[in-house]
Amino acid sequence: MSEYYKDAKEVLIPVLEMIGMNKREKDDQIKEKWEEIAGPRISRYSSFGRIDKKTLLILTDDSHYIPLILAQKKRIIDKYNKFFPSDGIKYLRVIVNSL
């Protein structure tokens, strides 16, 4: 193999590890800021789920909280984008945790 070329695994594995590490770090940052993003009331009965494309997924244990969370949808998205503008969140989805 030429000195100018590397095996794909030599390049891809470090990059994939870095991406995974960055995602975990970012998730931890979001969880730390969750009360500020969701607000003190909503953060009591919800938690950050994940980011899926441009959608913020919020977890709750009780479906009765879905309308309360959705009523604050714009504020939550705006607050999230204030802290993490590079994500450019446009949508919000609430998922009920099933045990």
VOTORNU-798596 format. One line per 3 residues: number of its first residue (from 1); their letters; for each residue z, x, y of C-alpha. Coordinates in steps of 0.1 Angstrom, whole numbers. Example, Ala and Ser with C-alpha at 12.3 -4.5 7.8 and 13.67 -1.06 7.14 Angstrom:
1> as> 78,123,-45; 71,137,-11
// end
This chain:
1> mse> 0,0,0; -8,13,34; 19,24,58
4> yyk> 7,-3,82; 13,-32,58; 45,-45,42
7> dak> 51,-68,14; 56,-104,26; 91,-104,12
10> evl> 100,-74,34; 91,-94,65; 99,-130,55
13> ipv> 134,-126,40; 150,-111,71; 133,-136,93
16> lem> 144,-166,71; 180,-152,70; 180,-149,108
19> igm> 167,-185,112; 193,-199,88; 221,-179,105
22> nkr> 209,-191,140; 209,-227,127; 245,-225,114
25> ekd> 256,-209,147; 239,-236,167; 254,-264,145
28> dqi> 288,-249,151; 282,-248,189; 271,-285,188
31> kek> 302,-294,169; 324,-276,194; 308,-295,222
34> wee> 307,-328,204; 335,-345,224; 318,-336,257
37> iag> 284,-347,244; 294,-380,228; 324,-386,251
40> pri> 360,-389,241; 358,-425,229; 327,-422,208
43> sry> 336,-388,194; 367,-403,177; 346,-423,153
46> ssf> 314,-402,151; 303,-367,144; 272,-345,148
49> gri> 249,-348,118; 219,-327,125; 187,-324,145
52> dkk> 156,-337,129; 125,-329,150; 133,-344,184
55> tll> 160,-368,170; 198,-363,172; 214,-377,141
58> ilt> 249,-390,145; 272,-398,116; 298,-426,116
61> dds> 320,-440,88; 318,-476,99; 286,-496,107
64> hyi> 306,-515,133; 304,-485,156; 266,-484,156
67> pli> 261,-507,186; 288,-489,206; 270,-456,200
70> laq> 236,-470,207; 248,-485,240; 255,-449,251
73> kkr> 222,-436,238; 207,-424,271; 240,-407,282
76> iid> 244,-389,249; 208,-377,249; 211,-365,285
79> kyn> 244,-348,279; 230,-331,247; 199,-319,266
82> kff> 222,-305,293; 240,-283,269; 209,-275,246
85> psd> 178,-279,267; 155,-260,243; 159,-288,217
88> gik> 143,-314,240; 160,-343,222; 142,-376,228
91> ylr> 156,-399,202; 190,-408,187; 197,-422,152
94> viv> 230,-433,138; 237,-429,101; 266,-445,82
97> nsl> 283,-420,59; 286,-434,24; 314,-420,3
// end
